[in-house]
Amino acid sequence: MMFDGINLIGVAVAGLVSFCFSLAWHLVLGSRWQRLAGVAPGTPQRDPLTLVVSLVAHLLMAFIFAGVIYHAGGLSMKSGLISAGMIWTGFFLTSLVVTHRHQRSSPLLTLVESLHWLGVVGLQGLAIGIVG
């Protein structure tokens, strides 16, 4: 199933894999992340609406990422992972560093969140490279 060179099955796989990774990441680091982010203890983080919004965001990210990889010159595991590294470094890492610096957040929060997004785009790049 294709849309302008983008394999929608690959997008679905990439979005679902990265969504599951995010859920696992936040389940494992939930209370630590809350402390670092200054979220009050006991604040629910996984209400149904948040999960739906997160899933849609992961699917949209995977769709756009698949388009970037496709238009950059081809689908493969290698191109998916290289693209993930470049996008993470150029957009995710830099945005988090600047935002967290302005918010006077802990450098540890920046590390935790940047590694989370590295995992997300890395898994998406890998899935898109493999599935298409």
N, CA, C and O atoms as CSV, one atom per row, in Angstrom:
chain,resi,resn,atom,element,x,y,z
A,1,MET,N,N,0.845,-1.164,0.000
A,1,MET,CA,C,0.000,0.000,0.000
A,1,MET,C,C,0.900,1.240,0.000
A,1,MET,O,O,1.604,1.497,0.977
A,2,MET,N,N,0.877,1.999,-1.080
A,2,MET,CA,C,1.797,3.120,-1.240
A,2,MET,C,C,1.037,4.440,-1.355
A,2,MET,O,O,-0.104,4.484,-1.814
A,3,PHE,N,N,1.689,5.495,-0.934
A,3,PHE,CA,C,1.192,6.852,-1.098
A,3,PHE,C,C,2.373,7.708,-1.510
A,3,PHE,O,O,3.218,8.042,-0.679
A,4,ASP,N,N,2.444,8.064,-2.771
A,4,ASP,CA,C,3.527,8.884,-3.312
A,4,ASP,C,C,4.904,8.343,-2.926
A,4,ASP,O,O,5.774,9.096,-2.487
A,5,GLY,N,N,5.094,7.033,-3.093
A,5,GLY,CA,C,6.371,6.412,-2.796
A,5,GLY,C,C,6.560,6.016,-1.347
A,5,GLY,O,O,7.591,5.446,-0.991
A,6,ILE,N,N,5.585,6.307,-0.508
A,6,ILE,CA,C,5.679,5.983,0.913
A,6,ILE,C,C,4.845,4.729,1.181
A,6,ILE,O,O,3.654,4.686,0.873
A,7,ASN,N,N,5.480,3.722,1.752
A,7,ASN,CA,C,4.806,2.469,2.089
A,7,ASN,C,C,4.037,2.677,3.396
A,7,ASN,O,O,4.639,2.823,4.460
A,8,LEU,N,N,2.717,2.690,3.312
A,8,LEU,CA,C,1.893,2.953,4.494
A,8,LEU,C,C,1.970,1.828,5.523
A,8,LEU,O,O,1.768,2.065,6.714
A,9,ILE,N,N,2.257,0.622,5.079
A,9,ILE,CA,C,2.441,-0.481,6.036
A,9,ILE,C,C,3.728,-0.237,6.835
A,9,ILE,O,O,3.757,-0.437,8.049
A,10,GLY,N,N,4.777,0.191,6.153
A,10,GLY,CA,C,6.015,0.540,6.840
A,10,GLY,C,C,5.813,1.672,7.834
A,10,GLY,O,O,6.375,1.657,8.929
A,11,VAL,N,N,5.005,2.654,7.444
A,11,VAL,CA,C,4.691,3.775,8.342
A,11,VAL,C,C,3.953,3.267,9.578
A,11,VAL,O,O,4.275,3.655,10.701
A,12,ALA,N,N,2.964,2.398,9.369
A,12,ALA,CA,C,2.204,1.854,10.494
A,12,ALA,C,C,3.110,1.066,11.435
A,12,ALA,O,O,3.025,1.215,12.654
A,13,VAL,N,N,3.975,0.230,10.868
A,13,VAL,CA,C,4.908,-0.551,11.696
A,13,VAL,C,C,5.830,0.385,12.472
A,13,VAL,O,O,6.018,0.215,13.676
A,14,ALA,N,N,6.398,1.364,11.792
A,14,ALA,CA,C,7.327,2.310,12.438
A,14,ALA,C,C,6.629,3.091,13.544
A,14,ALA,O,O,7.180,3.262,14.631
A,15,GLY,N,N,5.419,3.563,13.268
A,15,GLY,CA,C,4.679,4.322,14.276
A,15,GLY,C,C,4.325,3.485,15.486
A,15,GLY,O,O,4.449,3.946,16.621
A,16,LEU,N,N,3.884,2.256,15.255
A,16,LEU,CA,C,3.506,1.378,16.367
A,16,LEU,C,C,4.714,0.938,17.189
A,16,LEU,O,O,4.650,0.891,18.418
A,17,VAL,N,N,5.806,0.619,16.514
A,17,VAL,CA,C,7.022,0.201,17.229
A,17,VAL,C,C,7.538,1.346,18.104
A,17,VAL,O,O,7.893,1.136,19.264
A,18,SER,N,N,7.576,2.552,17.543
A,18,SER,CA,C,8.094,3.685,18.322
A,18,SER,C,C,7.138,4.056,19.455
A,18,SER,O,O,7.586,4.459,20.528
A,19,PHE,N,N,5.830,3.928,19.233
A,19,PHE,CA,C,4.851,4.184,20.291
A,19,PHE,C,C,5.048,3.196,21.442
A,19,PHE,O,O,5.046,3.594,22.607
A,20,CYS,N,N,5.215,1.924,21.122
A,20,CYS,CA,C,5.450,0.904,22.158
A,20,CYS,C,C,6.755,1.153,22.901
A,20,CYS,O,O,6.827,0.981,24.118
A,21,PHE,N,N,7.792,1.560,22.159
A,21,PHE,CA,C,9.056,1.916,22.795
A,21,PHE,C,C,8.853,3.068,23.777
A,21,PHE,O,O,9.366,3.026,24.895
A,22,SER,N,N,8.112,4.093,23.368
A,22,SER,CA,C,7.858,5.237,24.244
A,22,SER,C,C,7.107,4.831,25.502
A,22,SER,O,O,7.424,5.278,26.604
A,23,LEU,N,N,6.105,3.977,25.319
A,23,LEU,CA,C,5.364,3.489,26.497
A,23,LEU,C,C,6.305,2.767,27.461
A,23,LEU,O,O,6.292,3.033,28.662
A,24,ALA,N,N,7.112,1.866,26.938
A,24,ALA,CA,C,8.043,1.110,27.782
A,24,ALA,C,C,9.044,2.049,28.454
A,24,ALA,O,O,9.336,1.897,29.640
A,25,TRP,N,N,9.566,3.010,27.710
A,25,TRP,CA,C,10.540,3.975,28.238
A,25,TRP,C,C,9.941,4.717,29.432
A,25,TRP,O,O,10.573,4.843,30.481
A,26,HIS,N,N,8.717,5.202,29.255
A,26,HIS,CA,C,8.105,5.984,30.321
A,26,HIS,C,C,7.600,5.113,31.476
A,26,HIS,O,O,7.502,5.594,32.604
A,27,LEU,N,N,7.283,3.857,31.218
A,27,LEU,CA,C,6.943,2.964,32.324
A,27,LEU,C,C,8.170,2.694,33.187
A,27,LEU,O,O,8.082,2.682,34.415
A,28,VAL,N,N,9.304,2.479,32.547
A,28,VAL,CA,C,10.541,2.189,33.277
A,28,VAL,C,C,11.052,3.433,34.003
A,28,VAL,O,O,11.475,3.349,35.156
A,29,LEU,N,N,11.015,4.577,33.338
A,29,LEU,CA,C,11.590,5.800,33.908
A,29,LEU,C,C,10.540,6.772,34.444
A,29,LEU,O,O,10.869,7.915,34.761
A,30,GLY,N,N,9.286,6.340,34.551
A,30,GLY,CA,C,8.181,7.231,34.900
A,30,GLY,C,C,8.416,8.130,36.091
A,30,GLY,O,O,8.360,9.353,35.956
A,31,SER,N,N,8.679,7.560,37.256
A,31,SER,CA,C,8.819,8.394,38.457
A,31,SER,C,C,10.096,9.238,38.401
A,31,SER,O,O,10.101,10.380,38.860
A,32,ARG,N,N,11.170,8.687,37.845
A,32,ARG,CA,C,12.407,9.477,37.706
A,32,ARG,C,C,12.202,10.636,36.750
A,32,ARG,O,O,12.630,11.760,37.014
A,33,TRP,N,N,11.527,10.344,35.612
A,33,TRP,CA,C,11.259,11.402,34.640
A,33,TRP,C,C,10.382,12.490,35.265
A,33,TRP,O,O,10.632,13.679,35.066
A,34,GLN,N,N,9.360,12.087,36.017
A,34,GLN,CA,C,8.485,13.070,36.657
A,34,GLN,C,C,9.273,13.991,37.576
A,34,GLN,O,O,9.053,15.203,37.565
A,35,ARG,N,N,10.182,13.443,38.368
A,35,ARG,CA,C,11.001,14.272,39.254
A,35,ARG,C,C,11.866,15.233,38.446
A,35,ARG,O,O,11.933,16.423,38.754
A,36,LEU,N,N,12.531,14.715,37.408
A,36,LEU,CA,C,13.400,15.556,36.591
A,36,LEU,C,C,12.618,16.655,35.872
A,36,LEU,O,O,13.103,17.777,35.729
A,37,ALA,N,N,11.406,16.326,35.420
A,37,ALA,CA,C,10.598,17.282,34.665
A,37,ALA,C,C,9.797,18.213,35.572
A,37,ALA,O,O,9.154,19.146,35.091
A,38,GLY,N,N,9.833,17.966,36.871
A,38,GLY,CA,C,9.095,18.814,37.798
A,38,GLY,C,C,7.601,18.560,37.805
A,38,GLY,O,O,6.816,19.442,38.151
A,39,VAL,N,N,7.202,17.337,37.418
A,39,VAL,CA,C,5.789,16.962,37.425
A,39,VAL,C,C,5.457,16.449,38.827
A,39,VAL,O,O,6.193,15.643,39.394
A,40,ALA,N,N,4.356,16.921,39.367
A,40,ALA,CA,C,3.967,16.540,40.717
A,40,ALA,C,C,3.782,15.031,40.824
A,40,ALA,O,O,3.180,14.419,39.943
A,41,PRO,N,N,4.294,14.425,41.898
A,41,PRO,CA,C,4.109,12.986,42.097
A,41,PRO,C,C,2.621,12.633,42.102
A,41,PRO,O,O,1.796,13.372,42.639
A,42,GLY,N,N,2.302,11.509,41.504
A,42,GLY,CA,C,0.925,11.052,41.461
A,42,GLY,C,C,0.133,11.605,40.290
A,42,GLY,O,O,-1.014,11.207,40.083
A,43,THR,N,N,0.724,12.522,39.513
A,43,THR,CA,C,0.032,13.053,38.343
A,43,THR,C,C,-0.068,11.958,37.298
A,43,THR,O,O,0.954,11.407,36.888
A,44,PRO,N,N,-1.291,11.623,36.850
A,44,PRO,CA,C,-1.421,10.555,35.851
A,44,PRO,C,C,-0.765,10.966,34.532
A,44,PRO,O,O,-0.977,12.076,34.044
A,45,GLN,N,N,0.025,10.067,33.964
A,45,GLN,CA,C,0.730,10.348,32.719
A,45,GLN,C,C,0.169,9.560,31.546
A,45,GLN,O,O,0.470,9.872,30.394
A,46,ARG,N,N,-0.638,8.549,31.819
A,46,ARG,CA,C,-1.093,7.666,30.748
A,46,ARG,C,C,-2.615,7.602,30.663
A,46,ARG,O,O,-3.194,6.517,30.614
A,47,ASP,N,N,-3.258,8.767,30.645
A,47,ASP,CA,C,-4.708,8.749,30.468
A,47,ASP,C,C,-5.018,8.409,29.013
A,47,ASP,O,O,-4.160,8.589,28.149
A,48,PRO,N,N,-6.220,7.924,28.723
A,48,PRO,CA,C,-6.548,7.470,27.357
A,48,PRO,C,C,-6.339,8.531,26.275
A,48,PRO,O,O,-5.827,8.210,25.202
A,49,LEU,N,N,-6.719,9.777,26.526
A,49,LEU,CA,C,-6.561,10.815,25.508
A,49,LEU,C,C,-5.084,11.055,25.193
A,49,LEU,O,O,-4.715,11.224,24.031
A,50,THR,N,N,-4.249,11.069,26.218
A,50,THR,CA,C,-2.813,11.258,26.002
A,50,THR,C,C,-2.241,10.119,25.169
A,50,THR,O,O,-1.405,10.345,24.294
A,51,LEU,N,N,-2.689,8.903,25.438
A,51,LEU,CA,C,-2.211,7.754,24.665
A,51,LEU,C,C,-2.645,7.849,23.203
A,51,LEU,O,O,-1.859,7.544,22.306
A,52,VAL,N,N,-3.872,8.264,22.956
A,52,VAL,CA,C,-4.362,8.404,21.582
A,52,VAL,C,C,-3.581,9.502,20.850
A,52,VAL,O,O,-3.148,9.309,19.714
A,53,VAL,N,N,-3.407,10.641,21.501
A,53,VAL,CA,C,-2.644,11.738,20.895
A,53,VAL,C,C,-1.214,11.296,20.613
A,53,VAL,O,O,-0.663,11.611,19.559
A,54,SER,N,N,-0.616,10.573,21.543
A,54,SER,CA,C,0.748,10.080,21.356
A,54,SER,C,C,0.834,9.111,20.177
A,54,SER,O,O,1.757,9.203,19.368
A,55,LEU,N,N,-0.113,8.192,20.077
A,55,LEU,CA,C,-0.107,7.244,18.964
A,55,LEU,C,C,-0.249,7.966,17.629
A,55,LEU,O,O,0.480,7.664,16.684
A,56,VAL,N,N,-1.165,8.905,17.541
A,56,VAL,CA,C,-1.344,9.673,16.299
A,56,VAL,C,C,-0.074,10.445,15.961
A,56,VAL,O,O,0.326,10.508,14.799
A,57,ALA,N,N,0.560,11.034,16.975
A,57,ALA,CA,C,1.797,11.780,16.745
A,57,ALA,C,C,2.915,10.864,16.238
A,57,ALA,O,O,3.667,11.248,15.342
A,58,HIS,N,N,3.028,9.670,16.795
A,58,HIS,CA,C,4.041,8.721,16.335
A,58,HIS,C,C,3.780,8.283,14.901
A,58,HIS,O,O,4.715,8.153,14.111
A,59,LEU,N,N,2.521,8.056,14.561
A,59,LEU,CA,C,2.184,7.671,13.188
A,59,LEU,C,C,2.455,8.812,12.211
A,59,LEU,O,O,2.971,8.577,11.118
A,60,LEU,N,N,2.116,10.034,12.586
A,60,LEU,CA,C,2.393,11.189,11.732
A,60,LEU,C,C,3.901,11.378,11.565
A,60,LEU,O,O,4.381,11.636,10.461
A,61,MET,N,N,4.639,11.248,12.661
A,61,MET,CA,C,6.096,11.365,12.584
A,61,MET,C,C,6.670,10.305,11.644
A,61,MET,O,O,7.551,10.604,10.839
A,62,ALA,N,N,6.179,9.077,11.742
A,62,ALA,CA,C,6.667,8.000,10.882
A,62,ALA,C,C,6.347,8.286,9.417
A,62,ALA,O,O,7.166,8.014,8.539
A,63,PHE,N,N,5.170,8.829,9.149
A,63,PHE,CA,C,4.793,9.158,7.772
A,63,PHE,C,C,5.725,10.224,7.191
A,63,PHE,O,O,6.223,10.075,6.075
A,64,ILE,N,N,5.956,11.287,7.944
A,64,ILE,CA,C,6.843,12.357,7.475
A,64,ILE,C,C,8.272,11.829,7.342
A,64,ILE,O,O,8.965,12.148,6.376
A,65,PHE,N,N,8.705,11.034,8.296
A,65,PHE,CA,C,10.062,10.478,8.262
A,65,PHE,C,C,10.238,9.566,7.048
A,65,PHE,O,O,11.282,9.597,6.397
A,66,ALA,N,N,9.221,8.754,6.739
A,66,ALA,CA,C,9.293,7.885,5.559
A,66,ALA,C,C,9.425,8.731,4.292
A,66,ALA,O,O,10.174,8.374,3.382
A,67,GLY,N,N,8.702,9.846,4.231
A,67,GLY,CA,C,8.827,10.744,3.082
A,67,GLY,C,C,10.212,11.347,2.964
A,67,GLY,O,O,10.747,11.463,1.862
A,68,VAL,N,N,10.798,11.732,4.090
A,68,VAL,CA,C,12.149,12.290,4.086
A,68,VAL,C,C,13.152,11.244,3.584
A,68,VAL,O,O,13.980,11.533,2.720
A,69,ILE,N,N,13.067,10.025,4.136
A,69,ILE,CA,C,13.992,8.965,3.723
A,69,ILE,C,C,13.805,8.649,2.237
A,69,ILE,O,O,14.786,8.518,1.505
A,70,TYR,N,N,12.575,8.529,1.795
A,70,TYR,CA,C,12.285,8.217,0.389
A,70,TYR,C,C,12.844,9.302,-0.533
A,70,TYR,O,O,13.497,8.993,-1.530
A,71,HIS,N,N,12.594,10.549,-0.209
A,71,HIS,CA,C,13.029,11.646,-1.072
A,71,HIS,C,C,14.533,11.924,-0.955
A,71,HIS,O,O,15.114,12.587,-1.814
A,72,ALA,N,N,15.152,11.417,0.104
A,72,ALA,CA,C,16.594,11.599,0.262
A,72,ALA,C,C,17.383,10.594,-0.564
A,72,ALA,O,O,18.596,10.741,-0.716
A,73,GLY,N,N,16.716,9.572,-1.102
A,73,GLY,CA,C,17.451,8.713,-2.000
A,73,GLY,C,C,17.351,7.228,-1.817
A,73,GLY,O,O,18.202,6.506,-2.336
A,74,GLY,N,N,16.380,6.733,-1.122
A,74,GLY,CA,C,16.214,5.289,-1.102
A,74,GLY,C,C,15.984,4.718,0.265
A,74,GLY,O,O,16.377,5.292,1.281
A,75,LEU,N,N,15.334,3.566,0.272
A,75,LEU,CA,C,14.974,2.905,1.511
A,75,LEU,C,C,15.867,1.701,1.751
A,75,LEU,O,O,15.927,0.784,0.933
A,76,SER,N,N,16.547,1.715,2.863
A,76,SER,CA,C,17.338,0.584,3.322
A,76,SER,C,C,17.550,0.765,4.820
A,76,SER,O,O,17.317,1.846,5.359
A,77,MET,N,N,17.992,-0.298,5.490
A,77,MET,CA,C,18.296,-0.169,6.910
A,77,MET,C,C,19.337,0.914,7.120
A,77,MET,O,O,19.221,1.732,8.033
A,78,LYS,N,N,20.355,0.916,6.270
A,78,LYS,CA,C,21.437,1.882,6.410
A,78,LYS,C,C,20.929,3.310,6.245
A,78,LYS,O,O,21.244,4.175,7.062
A,79,SER,N,N,20.146,3.568,5.195
A,79,SER,CA,C,19.661,4.928,4.989
A,79,SER,C,C,18.676,5.335,6.086
A,79,SER,O,O,18.632,6.502,6.475
A,80,GLY,N,N,17.892,4.386,6.584
A,80,GLY,CA,C,16.975,4.681,7.681
A,80,GLY,C,C,17.702,5.074,8.948
A,80,GLY,O,O,17.315,6.030,9.621
A,81,LEU,N,N,18.762,4.337,9.277
A,81,LEU,CA,C,19.513,4.639,10.502
A,81,LEU,C,C,20.351,5.911,10.351
A,81,LEU,O,O,20.456,6.693,11.296
A,82,ILE,N,N,20.945,6.125,9.182
A,82,ILE,CA,C,21.701,7.366,8.962
A,82,ILE,C,C,20.765,8.566,9.034
A,82,ILE,O,O,21.089,9.573,9.664
A,83,SER,N,N,19.607,8.461,8.389
A,83,SER,CA,C,18.627,9.546,8.434
A,83,SER,C,C,18.167,9.804,9.867
A,83,SER,O,O,18.017,10.953,10.281
A,84,ALA,N,N,17.945,8.728,10.620
A,84,ALA,CA,C,17.525,8.874,12.018
A,84,ALA,C,C,18.585,9.624,12.818
A,84,ALA,O,O,18.262,10.534,13.582
A,85,GLY,N,N,19.830,9.249,12.647
A,85,GLY,CA,C,20.907,9.936,13.364
A,85,GLY,C,C,21.011,11.402,13.007
A,85,GLY,O,O,21.229,12.249,13.874
A,86,MET,N,N,20.855,11.700,11.726
A,86,MET,CA,C,20.949,13.094,11.290
A,86,MET,C,C,19.757,13.913,11.793
A,86,MET,O,O,19.931,15.034,12.272
A,87,ILE,N,N,18.564,13.360,11.686
A,87,ILE,CA,C,17.370,14.080,12.147
A,87,ILE,C,C,17.393,14.245,13.662
A,87,ILE,O,O,17.030,15.302,14.178
A,88,TRP,N,N,17.821,13.202,14.378
A,88,TRP,CA,C,17.897,13.307,15.836
A,88,TRP,C,C,18.881,14.401,16.238
A,88,TRP,O,O,18.572,15.246,17.078
A,89,THR,N,N,20.066,14.379,15.635
A,89,THR,CA,C,21.086,15.356,16.000
A,89,THR,C,C,20.671,16.779,15.612
A,89,THR,O,O,20.812,17.715,16.399
A,90,GLY,N,N,20.161,16.923,14.394
A,90,GLY,CA,C,19.851,18.252,13.881
A,90,GLY,C,C,18.582,18.866,14.412
A,90,GLY,O,O,18.475,20.091,14.474
A,91,PHE,N,N,17.616,18.056,14.799
A,91,PHE,CA,C,16.331,18.593,15.219
A,91,PHE,C,C,15.968,18.250,16.663
A,91,PHE,O,O,15.654,19.146,17.447
A,92,PHE,N,N,16.006,16.986,17.020
A,92,PHE,CA,C,15.586,16.594,18.362
A,92,PHE,C,C,16.583,17.057,19.427
A,92,PHE,O,O,16.210,17.763,20.363
A,93,LEU,N,N,17.833,16.664,19.285
A,93,LEU,CA,C,18.834,17.004,20.288
A,93,LEU,C,C,18.980,18.510,20.438
A,93,LEU,O,O,18.961,19.033,21.553
A,94,THR,N,N,19.125,19.202,19.324
A,94,THR,CA,C,19.313,20.660,19.406
A,94,THR,C,C,18.089,21.337,20.014
A,94,THR,O,O,18.238,22.254,20.823
A,95,SER,N,N,16.895,20.912,19.649
A,95,SER,CA,C,15.676,21.512,20.209
A,95,SER,C,C,15.575,21.275,21.711
A,95,SER,O,O,15.226,22.180,22.469
A,96,LEU,N,N,15.879,20.062,22.130
A,96,LEU,CA,C,15.817,19.764,23.564
A,96,LEU,C,C,16.858,20.548,24.349
A,96,LEU,O,O,16.561,21.070,25.424
A,97,VAL,N,N,18.070,20.635,23.827
A,97,VAL,CA,C,19.119,21.377,24.526
A,97,VAL,C,C,18.705,22.842,24.699
A,97,VAL,O,O,18.811,23.396,25.793
A,98,VAL,N,N,18.240,23.459,23.626
A,98,VAL,CA,C,17.851,24.875,23.697
A,98,VAL,C,C,16.649,25.068,24.632
A,98,VAL,O,O,16.663,25.943,25.498
A,99,THR,N,N,15.616,24.247,24.447
A,99,THR,CA,C,14.414,24.385,25.274
A,99,THR,C,C,14.725,24.161,26.740
A,99,THR,O,O,14.303,24.944,27.591
A,100,HIS,N,N,15.451,23.109,27.043
A,100,HIS,CA,C,15.756,22.812,28.443
A,100,HIS,C,C,16.692,23.850,29.047
A,100,HIS,O,O,16.607,24.142,30.240
A,101,ARG,N,N,17.568,24.399,28.248
A,101,ARG,CA,C,18.458,25.454,28.758
A,101,ARG,C,C,17.646,26.690,29.132
A,101,ARG,O,O,17.855,27.290,30.187
A,102,HIS,N,N,16.707,27.065,28.246
A,102,HIS,CA,C,15.862,28.227,28.547
A,102,HIS,C,C,14.972,27.978,29.761
A,102,HIS,O,O,14.673,28.906,30.512
A,103,GLN,N,N,14.555,26.746,29.954
A,103,GLN,CA,C,13.703,26.403,31.093
A,103,GLN,C,C,14.510,26.135,32.362
A,103,GLN,O,O,13.944,25.898,33.429
A,104,ARG,N,N,15.814,26.174,32.240
A,104,ARG,CA,C,16.719,25.884,33.365
A,104,ARG,C,C,16.491,24.475,33.909
A,104,ARG,O,O,16.583,24.226,35.111
A,105,SER,N,N,16.190,23.563,32.982
A,105,SER,CA,C,15.974,22.165,33.356
A,105,SER,C,C,17.309,21.485,33.623
A,105,SER,O,O,18.368,21.959,33.212
A,106,SER,N,N,17.226,20.385,34.307
A,106,SER,CA,C,18.406,19.588,34.613
A,106,SER,C,C,19.016,19.026,33.326
A,106,SER,O,O,18.287,18.583,32.439
A,107,PRO,N,N,20.341,19.042,33.221
A,107,PRO,CA,C,20.973,18.377,32.078
A,107,PRO,C,C,20.623,16.890,32.016
A,107,PRO,O,O,20.629,16.296,30.938
A,108,LEU,N,N,20.321,16.292,33.158
A,108,LEU,CA,C,19.922,14.889,33.176
A,108,LEU,C,C,18.569,14.693,32.474
A,108,LEU,O,O,18.360,13.680,31.806
A,109,LEU,N,N,17.655,15.656,32.622
A,109,LEU,CA,C,16.387,15.589,31.893
A,109,LEU,C,C,16.640,15.653,30.390
A,109,LEU,O,O,16.023,14.916,29.620
A,110,THR,N,N,17.538,16.527,29.979
A,110,THR,CA,C,17.882,16.620,28.557
A,110,THR,C,C,18.440,15.292,28.062
A,110,THR,O,O,18.088,14.838,26.973
A,111,LEU,N,N,19.298,14.672,28.848
A,111,LEU,CA,C,19.863,13.382,28.471
A,111,LEU,C,C,18.772,12.322,28.352
A,111,LEU,O,O,18.720,11.594,27.361
A,112,VAL,N,N,17.908,12.231,29.349
A,112,VAL,CA,C,16.846,11.218,29.350
A,112,VAL,C,C,15.913,11.418,28.159
A,112,VAL,O,O,15.593,10.461,27.455
A,113,GLU,N,N,15.478,12.653,27.932
A,113,GLU,CA,C,14.544,12.897,26.834
A,113,GLU,C,C,15.212,12.757,25.471
A,113,GLU,O,O,14.586,12.275,24.526
A,114,SER,N,N,16.468,13.169,25.356
A,114,SER,CA,C,17.137,13.034,24.059
A,114,SER,C,C,17.393,11.566,23.730
A,114,SER,O,O,17.290,11.175,22.567
A,115,LEU,N,N,17.721,10.755,24.716
A,115,LEU,CA,C,17.896,9.317,24.462
A,115,LEU,C,C,16.565,8.660,24.098
A,115,LEU,O,O,16.522,7.747,23.273
A,116,HIS,N,N,15.489,9.125,24.711
A,116,HIS,CA,C,14.162,8.625,24.343
A,116,HIS,C,C,13.893,8.889,22.869
A,116,HIS,O,O,13.485,7.982,22.143
A,117,TRP,N,N,14.115,10.116,22.420
A,117,TRP,CA,C,13.827,10.455,21.030
A,117,TRP,C,C,14.822,9.811,20.068
A,117,TRP,O,O,14.474,9.551,18.916
A,118,LEU,N,N,16.048,9.549,20.512
A,118,LEU,CA,C,16.987,8.798,19.684
A,118,LEU,C,C,16.449,7.385,19.458
A,118,LEU,O,O,16.517,6.859,18.347
A,119,GLY,N,N,15.917,6.781,20.512
A,119,GLY,CA,C,15.304,5.457,20.367
A,119,GLY,C,C,14.109,5.483,19.433
A,119,GLY,O,O,13.941,4.582,18.611
A,120,VAL,N,N,13.278,6.508,19.551
A,120,VAL,CA,C,12.088,6.624,18.700
A,120,VAL,C,C,12.485,6.735,17.233
A,120,VAL,O,O,12.030,5.939,16.411
A,121,VAL,N,N,13.330,7.715,16.891
A,121,VAL,CA,C,13.667,7.897,15.471
A,121,VAL,C,C,14.556,6.768,14.970
A,121,VAL,O,O,14.494,6.411,13.794
A,122,GLY,N,N,15.381,6.200,15.845
A,122,GLY,CA,C,16.201,5.066,15.432
A,122,GLY,C,C,15.339,3.867,15.058
A,122,GLY,O,O,15.565,3.229,14.029
A,123,LEU,N,N,14.353,3.562,15.893
A,123,LEU,CA,C,13.447,2.452,15.589
A,123,LEU,C,C,12.586,2.749,14.362
A,123,LEU,O,O,12.330,1.857,13.554
A,124,GLN,N,N,12.141,3.990,14.222
A,124,GLN,CA,C,11.361,4.332,13.042
A,124,GLN,C,C,12.221,4.210,11.783
A,124,GLN,O,O,11.775,3.646,10.784
A,125,GLY,N,N,13.440,4.730,11.822
A,125,GLY,CA,C,14.318,4.622,10.651
A,125,GLY,C,C,14.603,3.181,10.296
A,125,GLY,O,O,14.615,2.821,9.118
A,126,LEU,N,N,14.832,2.356,11.295
A,126,LEU,CA,C,15.075,0.940,11.074
A,126,LEU,C,C,13.846,0.266,10.469
A,126,LEU,O,O,13.961,-0.467,9.487
A,127,ALA,N,N,12.676,0.510,11.050
A,127,ALA,CA,C,11.445,-0.112,10.535
A,127,ALA,C,C,11.132,0.350,9.122
A,127,ALA,O,O,10.762,-0.460,8.273
A,128,ILE,N,N,11.275,1.631,8.863
A,128,ILE,CA,C,10.994,2.149,7.521
A,128,ILE,C,C,12.003,1.583,6.533
A,128,ILE,O,O,11.645,1.240,5.406
A,129,GLY,N,N,13.259,1.485,6.948
A,129,GLY,CA,C,14.284,0.914,6.062
A,129,GLY,C,C,14.045,-0.547,5.744
A,129,GLY,O,O,14.332,-0.990,4.632
A,130,ILE,N,N,13.530,-1.296,6.688
A,130,ILE,CA,C,13.292,-2.725,6.484
A,130,ILE,C,C,11.981,-2.986,5.747
A,130,ILE,O,O,11.955,-3.707,4.750
A,131,VAL,N,N,10.893,-2.395,6.242
A,131,VAL,CA,C,9.569,-2.679,5.686
A,131,VAL,C,C,9.313,-1.871,4.418
A,131,VAL,O,O,8.644,-2.340,3.497
A,132,GLY,N,N,9.845,-0.669,4.379
A,132,GLY,CA,C,9.655,0.160,3.185
A,132,GLY,C,C,8.970,1.444,3.462
A,132,GLY,O,O,8.748,2.235,2.545
